[in-house]
Amino acid sequence: DNRPQLYKYCRIMNNVKPKQNNLSITASSKFQNHINKLS
């Protein structure tokens, strides 16, 4: 069950500074790909 890690990751992403939005979007897409592979 990856939900606790997912919640933690989402909290981290929600706290990212606006100037880092492009980086967070890239990281988010990579993280989503990782979750999809685990599914």
C-alpha positions as CSV (number, residue, x, y, z in Angstrom):
1,D,0.0,0.0,0.0
2,N,1.7,3.2,-1.2
3,R,-0.9,5.6,0.0
4,P,1.0,7.0,3.0
5,Q,4.0,7.8,0.8
6,L,1.7,9.3,-1.8
7,Y,0.1,11.6,0.8
8,K,3.6,12.6,2.1
9,Y,4.7,13.4,-1.5
10,C,1.6,15.5,-2.2
11,R,2.2,17.5,1.0
12,I,5.8,18.1,-0.1
13,M,4.6,19.2,-3.6
14,N,1.9,21.5,-2.0
15,N,4.7,23.2,-0.1
16,V,7.0,23.8,-3.1
17,K,7.6,27.5,-3.8
18,P,5.9,28.9,-6.9
19,K,9.3,29.5,-8.7
20,Q,9.8,25.8,-8.5
21,N,6.5,24.8,-10.1
22,N,8.1,23.6,-13.3
23,L,10.4,21.3,-11.3
24,S,7.5,20.0,-9.2
25,I,5.4,19.3,-12.3
26,T,8.3,17.2,-13.8
27,A,8.9,15.4,-10.5
28,S,5.1,14.8,-10.2
29,S,4.9,13.2,-13.6
30,K,7.9,11.0,-12.9
31,F,6.4,10.0,-9.5
32,Q,3.1,9.2,-11.2
33,N,4.9,7.0,-13.8
34,H,6.6,5.2,-10.9
35,I,3.3,4.6,-9.2
36,N,1.8,3.3,-12.4
37,K,4.7,0.8,-12.7
38,L,4.0,-0.4,-9.2
39,S,0.3,-0.9,-9.9
